[in-house]
Each structure stands twice: as C-alpha cells, then as structure tokens.
Amino acid sequence: MAQNALHHLREQADFCRIIGVYPQKSRLIGPIKDAVGNPNNIEGSELIEISLPSDQEDTKKMSVGIVGFGNLGQLLAKALSTKHRVLCIDAEDKYKEANAAGVECFPTYAMSSFLSDLDVVIITAPLGEFEDTVASFPIDKLSGKLVVAAAPLCAHPKSVLVSQLGPDVDIICSHPMFSISSGDKDNVASLDGMPFIYEKVRISDLRRCANFLAFFERERCQMVEMTAEQHDASTADADFVTHLIGYLLDREVLQPSSLASKESAALCDAAELTAGDTFDDFYGMFKYNKRAKGYLDKLRDNLAKVDRQLAAKEA
C-alpha cells in the first residue's frame, strides 16, 4: 500500500525524496533529532508543524494512582509524572520516597479520597498481598476507572480482578519487565528497550487505554500483548529460578570484581536483580507458580549431589 501511494505521489509531484521511515508516534533521538530540531532554520524553506486531534487525545494528561510504592512503584511514578498527575499510597510510610519522586502520598485510611479523582489505578503490591489489597478497596470508588495490575505473574492478579471488580471497571494485567534494582530507581531513561507485557482483559474506554499504553510506547518499551496465561507459561519458571539463584548468591557469597569473568558477572547481575526486592515479592512467585516447589526440590537435590561428589574426592 505504501509503495502504491509513493508511486501515485511521484506521478503528481515534480520532486519527491524519501527522507526516512518512522513508526507512528515515535520520536527522533541523537544527531537526527539535533539536525531537525528547528526545521525553520533550513534555508529557503518554511515548514509548518501540524498536529492531529488523535495525537492530542493520545497525550491527554491523566490522574494516575499507584497502590504499593516499592521499587517498581517508585520507578513508574518518576516516569509517569513527566506526562501525568501521579499519586501514591502504601501501607508503610513512603512520604520521603514520594517527595523524591515528586508525587503526592496518601495514608491507607484515606483510600477513598485517594481513588476519588483517578483515571488509572496501578497496583504494584507484592503478589502475596495482591488479593488482600484489592479486597481493601472501596469498590464503588473504582467504578468507571482503569485498573492495571503490574506484577511478575499475571494469571493470579487477572483472576482476582475479574472476580472482585464489576463490569464497569476496565482491567489490564501487565508485567513491566524493567529489572530495576534499588540503586536504579532514579534512572527513568532505563525504560528504553525494556519489555512491557500486557493483556487488555476488559476495556470499555478505548481512548483511555490507548493513552495509558502510549506512554510506554513513547518511552520506547518493547510492547508485547499476550494473555496472562501465555505470559505465565513463558516466563514464570525462568523468573522464579533467576530470583532464587539471586537470593542464594547475595553479596556476601559473590562479591563484584573488576576482573570477574562473564559467567561471574552474570551471576552478580542475578544477585543484584533481587537486591531491591522484598521477600514478599519472591514468595508470591513461589506461591502462585505450581512448578516452583519442584524447581526448589531439584536445586536442593543438585546441591546435595555436588556436596557428595566433593566429599568423595576428599575421602
């Protein structure tokens, strides 16, 4: 279709040159951005920038509330606050972290006030606490809103949200695979290239949904749409084993070194991955993955086998 359009354009125009092909709603970076940053400086030309109503709709400012202000919640807050109004709420005292992120923080007893004016509610609470967190919401305050679950497993949050929220509540289940440790929360630019897995479970307000997802597209995330069940089947086992190894290889066991091999550096990365997580996050990955106990038993057996082999050599 594009080639046909260009062929027709060449028939009608005296001159036609293809400068480049860019994805819809993308952005220029690097020297190209610098070169075209002020197109009116181009000699002999006067360019007019035109924006479409649909472009304005996709960038409409929304009110976004984040429930659970751990590492992921703080990262999302810092990123989203560049385009949207962001509020947060957590069972623990997170006022210091909220001030650092530039967002307003609410105590849990003010949940109704927190939810009242929101367009989007993002739940980043640990998996083990997810069901209790949703149960604590005044359900009537969620009417007409978009609720987004952001968790390492998606099937359990999906089941909870579908069963507990009415049909007037839109639902997205997502796994922002940002791999952000406690030392990286300030690095908002690190969203570039990271996968954002999501399922549009139930959507009635298509424009609001598109506006929310468009933010991560503009941040150059790898947007992957799949069902919650497909996601868990593809990633749950690897994520659990990776986090398990990370917990076993804490910094006292494996300390970073400038002379480390690639293999050692990869193990250090696994340990760093879990450094910013709470054990509740890891427990949720264990509890809601039916195969997790089998992997834990297998690793235990493998460790015992290696121990016996070493003891036999020493005998």
N, C-alpha and C positions, 0 to 999 in steps of 0.2 A: 504493500500500500504506500509506504514512504517513497519507494523508487518511482512509482507511478505519479505521485504528487510532484516529485522533483522534475520528472520528465515534462509534465504539464507546465511547471514553472519556467523551465528553460525555453519552452516554446513561446511563452508570453513575455519574458523579460529579456532585455538587451544584455544583461550581465548577471551571472549567478555564480556564487562561490560558497562552498560548504566550509564554514569555519570550524565546526565541531559538532559532535552529537552528545547531548547531555540528558541524563534521566530526568523525568518530570519531578519538579520540586527539589532538585539537587542544588548544591552550592559550589561555587568555584573556590579553589584553595591555591596557595602558593603563588608562584610568579604569574600564573594566568590571571588570578584574582587581582594582583597588583597592576597588571597591564591594562585590564579593562575596568578597574575600579572607578574611574571617572571617564566614561566614554565620550563626554562632550569635549574633552581635551584633544580628541582626534581631529587633525587639521582637515578643514573642508567638509566637516560633517556635523550635523546637529541631530542627535538621537533623542527620542522621547521614550521614557520608560512607561509601560502600560501594565497595570495590574488588573486581573480579572476578579469578579466577585467571589468566585470559588476559591481563589488564592487567599483572600481576606478571611473567608469562612474557616479555612484550614488553620489559620493562625490566630483565631479568636482567643482572647485571654479567658482562662477558666479558673475556678477556685478548686484546688486540689488538696484533699486532706490525706495525711499519711498516718496510719494506725500502726504503731510499733516503730520506734525511732532508733533502731540499731544501726549497724554499719550500712546495710543496704538502704534503709530509710533515709539516712543522712545523705548518702550519695544521690539518691533520687531527688531529695529536697533541694540540694545545691544545684542540680542540673535543671529541674523543672522551674525553679524560682526565677530563672533567667527569662522565661516566657509567660509564666502563670503565677497567680497568687497561691502560696503554699502554706498550709497549716499542719501541725503535727500533734499527736497525743500518744502518751506512753504510760505504762503502769509505774515506771521508775521516773525519778527526777531527771529530765532531759533538757532543762531550761538553758544550761550552759551550751550544750550542743546545738540547740535550736537557735540561740543567739549567734553562734558561729556560722550557722548555715543561713542566717537572715530570714528565719521563718518564725511565725507565732506558735507558741506551745500552749497546750491546754492540759489541765489535770483530768484524770479519768472521771471524776464526779461531774465534770462539765461536758459529758459526751453529747448530750442533746444540743447544747449550744455549738459544739464543735461541728456537728453534722448539718446544722440547720441550713447554711447557705452554700454548701458544697455542690459542685458539679460532678466531681470524681472522688471516690474513696479508694485509696490504695492500702491493702492490708499486707504488711510485711512482718507480721508477728511470726514467731517460730512455729513450725508445723505442729509440734506437740501442744501448742496453746491455741491453734487456729480455731478449732470448734468452739472453745470457751470464749474466745474473743468475739466471734460472730454472735454468739448467744447473748453477749453483754450489750449488744446494740439495741437501742430503741428502734424496732423495725419500722415503725411508721415514719421515722426521720430519713429512712433510706429510699422512700418512695420517689420514683422519677429520677434516681441518680444512677451513675455508672459505678459499679463496684469491681475493683481489679484485685485479684489475688496475685501476689508476687512471692513465689516460693520455689524451692528446688524440686519439689514434686507437685504435680498439678491435679492428679485424679482425686486425691482426698479433698483439697480445697474446692474443687468443682462439685463433688458430691455434697459437701456441707452447704455451699452457697445455693445450689439448686433446691435443696430440701428445706432450707430455712428462710430463703428470701422469696417474696411474692413475685408474680409475673410482671409487675410494674417496675422491677429493678433490673437494669441491664448488667450483664456479667461478662467479664473477661478473665480467663485464667492464664497466667503468664509465668515464665521463668526467665528473669533478666540474668543471663549468664555472664555477669560482669567480673567475677573473680576478684572482687575488691577486698583487700585486707585492711586491717585497722590503720595502716600507715598511708593508705591511698585515698582516703575519703575526700581530700581536697583536690584530687586530680579529676575534675569533671571531664576534661578532654579525653580521658581514658575510655569513655563510652564508644569512641570511634572504632568501628570494626568488630565490636563485641556482639555476640548473638542475643537477640531478644525473641524468645519463643512464646507464642501466644495462641489461644483459641478464643474466638468470639462465640461464647457459649450461648448467650441470649442478648440480642441487640434490637432495640426498637428505635433509638435515636442514632441514625447512621452518621449524621454530621458530627455529633459529639465524639462518637467512637473514632471516626476518621481524624478528628482534631487531636485526640489523645495519642493515637498511634503515629500521627505525622510528626510529633515532636521527636520520637526516637528515630524516625526515618531521617529527619534533618540532622540529627546528631550522628548520622552515618552508621547506625547499628545494623547488623545483619538481621533483617526481619524475616522470621520463619514462622509460617502459620501451619499448625498441625493440632490434632485433637490432644486433649490431656492424656488420654490413654496411650496414644502413639508416642508422646514425649516421654512418659514414664518408662515405657518398654525400651526406648532407645537410650536413655541417659541415666536412669535411676541406679543401675548396678555400678556403672563406672564412677558416678559421683560418690556413692557410698564407699566404695573401696578406696578412692582417692582421698576422701576425708578421713577414713580410718587410718590409712598409712600416715597422713599428715598428723593425726593425733599421736600416733606411736613415735613418730620422728620429730619430737619437739626440739627446741634449740639446745637443750642440754645434751641430747643424744647426737644431733648432727648440726654442728655449727658452721655457718657460711665461711668460705675461704676464697681468697682471690686466685688460688691455684687449684681450685676444685675442677674435677673432670665434668664433662657434660652430664654424665649419669648422676654424679653427686649434686650438681646444680639443679637437676630436675627434681631430685628428692627434696632439696632445700625449698624449691618452689612449692612442692606439695605441703611441706610443713608451714610455709608462710601463708598458704591458702587458708588454712584453718586457724591461724593465729588470731584473726579478728572475729571468729565465730563463737557463739556461746554453745555450751554443751546441749542446750535445749534444741538448737538447730540440728545438731548431729543426731540427737535422739529421735527427732521426727523423721529423719531419713531412714533410721533403723526401724522405727515402729510401723511406718506405712509402706515399707518395701518387704513383701513376703519372702524374698530371696536373701535378704540381708543377713539373717541368722546363719544361713548356710554358708555364706562367704566368711562370716566371722569364725565359724567352726573350722572351715577349710584352712584359713590362715593360722589358726591355733594348732591344727594338726601339722601344717607345714613347718611351723616354728619348732614343735616338739621333734619332728623328724630331723631337722638340721641339728638340733641340740644333741640328739642321739648319735648322729654321724660324727659330730665333733668329739663327743665323749669316746667313741670307738677309736678314733685316731689317737687320742691321748692315752688310751689304755696300753 
